[in-house]
Amino acid sequence: AFEVNPIRKGVLEGVSYGEFNTYFESVKALVNEAAAYEDALSMSAKKLKDFEEALYRTSTDPQAILTLITEAKATLTALDKQIEGSPSKSIVGERNPASWEDHLGVALRGISTTYGPTPLHKQSLSIATSMLGKMKADIQALSDHIIPTIETALKKAGAPYIEGQGLK
């Protein structure tokens, strides 16, 4: 065992190693949790695209199922906007309100400084955590309820096999 000591003392006194490690673990936990939710969104988007294609390969009237798909896509778009900001505003160079990704980015910078996380980094982590918390229920509902409902409706309508359906 050995102890590492700084070579020189900085002008500003940084946070303690314990505080830094606690902050680092909080950021890491949020990033891991966010990755799972973003993965669920990504898979939902792919399934919705596949559902739309499968719908047009059925001989049923597509209107009812298409309405479900359209509503699910609107939910997905709203969630993407909360995570990344408005793509339309970004194209023309207009500022977006700070998105979840913006706050997470600031929080992540708190682990790459020699000073340690500042109050701004900690506040950004708190805001990012809160924003993800508000999105979780919508992402869960989309992934666990809305997508399976559409998939069941497509099966009943005689849609062809859709990737990821399983063997049932």
C-alpha positions in Angstrom: 0.0 0.0 0.0 1.1 3.5 -0.6 -0.2 7.1 -0.4 -0.1 9.5 -3.3 0.7 13.1 -2.4 0.3 16.2 -4.7 3.5 17.6 -6.1 2.5 21.1 -5.4 -0.3 22.9 -3.7 -2.7 24.8 -6.0 -3.9 28.3 -5.5 -7.4 27.2 -4.6 -8.0 24.4 -2.2 -9.9 21.6 -4.0 -12.5 19.2 -2.5 -11.4 16.3 -0.4 -10.7 13.0 -2.1 -13.7 11.5 -0.3 -16.0 14.2 -1.6 -14.6 13.8 -5.1 -15.1 10.1 -5.0 -18.7 10.5 -3.8 -19.4 12.9 -6.6 -17.7 10.6 -9.2 -19.9 7.7 -8.1 -23.0 9.8 -8.4 -22.1 10.9 -11.9 -21.2 7.4 -12.9 -24.5 6.1 -11.5 -26.5 8.7 -13.4 -24.6 8.0 -16.7 -25.2 4.3 -16.4 -28.9 4.8 -15.6 -29.3 7.3 -18.4 -27.6 4.8 -20.9 -30.3 2.2 -20.1 -33.1 4.7 -20.6 -31.6 6.1 -23.8 -31.2 2.5 -25.0 -34.9 1.9 -24.4 -35.7 5.0 -26.4 -33.5 3.9 -29.2 -35.1 0.5 -29.4 -38.5 2.0 -29.2 -37.7 4.3 -32.2 -36.5 1.3 -34.2 -39.6 -0.7 -33.3 -41.9 2.1 -34.3 -40.2 2.4 -37.7 -40.5 -1.4 -38.1 -44.2 -1.3 -37.0 -45.1 1.3 -39.6 -43.5 -0.8 -42.3 -45.2 -4.0 -41.1 -48.6 -2.2 -40.9 -48.6 -1.4 -44.6 -48.0 -5.1 -45.3 -51.3 -6.1 -43.7 -54.6 -6.2 -45.4 -56.4 -4.4 -42.6 -57.4 -0.8 -42.4 -54.3 0.9 -41.0 -55.9 4.0 -39.5 -56.4 2.8 -35.9 -52.9 1.3 -35.5 -51.3 4.2 -37.5 -52.9 6.6 -34.9 -51.2 4.6 -32.1 -47.9 4.7 -33.9 -48.2 8.4 -34.6 -48.9 9.2 -30.9 -46.0 7.0 -29.8 -43.7 8.8 -32.3 -44.9 12.2 -30.9 -44.0 11.0 -27.3 -40.6 9.8 -28.6 -40.0 13.2 -30.2 -40.9 15.1 -27.1 -38.6 12.9 -25.0 -35.7 13.4 -27.5 -36.3 17.1 -27.3 -35.9 17.0 -23.5 -32.7 15.0 -23.8 -31.0 16.8 -26.7 -32.9 20.0 -27.2 -34.8 21.0 -30.4 -33.1 19.9 -33.6 -34.9 22.6 -35.5 -33.6 25.4 -33.3 -30.1 23.9 -33.6 -30.1 23.9 -37.4 -30.8 27.6 -37.6 -28.4 28.5 -34.7 -31.1 29.5 -32.2 -30.4 28.7 -28.6 -32.3 25.9 -26.9 -33.1 26.0 -23.2 -30.6 23.8 -21.4 -31.4 20.2 -22.1 -30.7 17.1 -20.0 -27.5 16.5 -22.0 -26.3 20.0 -21.4 -26.7 19.6 -17.6 -25.0 16.2 -17.7 -22.1 17.6 -19.7 -21.5 20.3 -17.1 -21.7 17.7 -14.3 -19.2 15.4 -16.1 -16.7 18.3 -16.4 -16.6 18.3 -12.6 -14.7 15.0 -12.6 -12.0 16.2 -15.0 -10.7 19.2 -13.0 -7.9 19.2 -10.5 -10.0 21.4 -8.2 -12.9 18.9 -8.1 -16.6 19.5 -8.6 -17.7 23.1 -8.0 -21.1 24.1 -6.8 -22.1 24.6 -10.4 -21.1 21.1 -11.3 -23.1 19.7 -8.3 -26.1 21.9 -9.3 -25.9 20.6 -12.8 -25.8 17.0 -11.6 -28.8 17.6 -9.4 -30.7 19.2 -12.4 -29.8 16.4 -14.7 -30.9 13.8 -12.1 -34.2 15.6 -11.7 -34.8 15.9 -15.4 -34.1 12.2 -16.0 -36.4 11.4 -13.1 -39.2 13.3 -14.8 -38.6 11.5 -18.1 -38.3 8.0 -16.6 -42.1 7.3 -16.3 -42.7 8.4 -19.9 -39.8 6.3 -21.2 -41.0 3.3 -19.2 -44.6 3.7 -20.4 -43.5 3.9 -24.0 -41.2 0.9 -23.7 -43.3 -1.3 -21.5 -46.9 -0.4 -22.4 -47.3 1.6 -25.6 -44.9 -0.4 -27.8 -46.3 -3.8 -26.7 -49.8 -2.6 -27.2 -49.0 -1.6 -30.8 -47.2 -4.9 -31.4 -50.2 -6.9 -30.1 -52.5 -4.9 -32.4 -50.2 -5.6 -35.4 -50.1 -9.3 -34.6 -53.9 -9.4 -34.5 -54.0 -7.5 -37.8 -51.9 -10.2 -39.4 -48.7 -8.2 -39.8 -45.6 -10.1 -40.9 -42.9 -11.0 -38.4 -41.2 -8.0 -36.9 -37.5 -8.2 -35.8 -37.3 -8.7 -32.1 -40.7 -10.3 -31.7 -39.4 -13.5 -30.3 -40.6 -17.1 -31.0 -44.1 -16.8 -29.7 
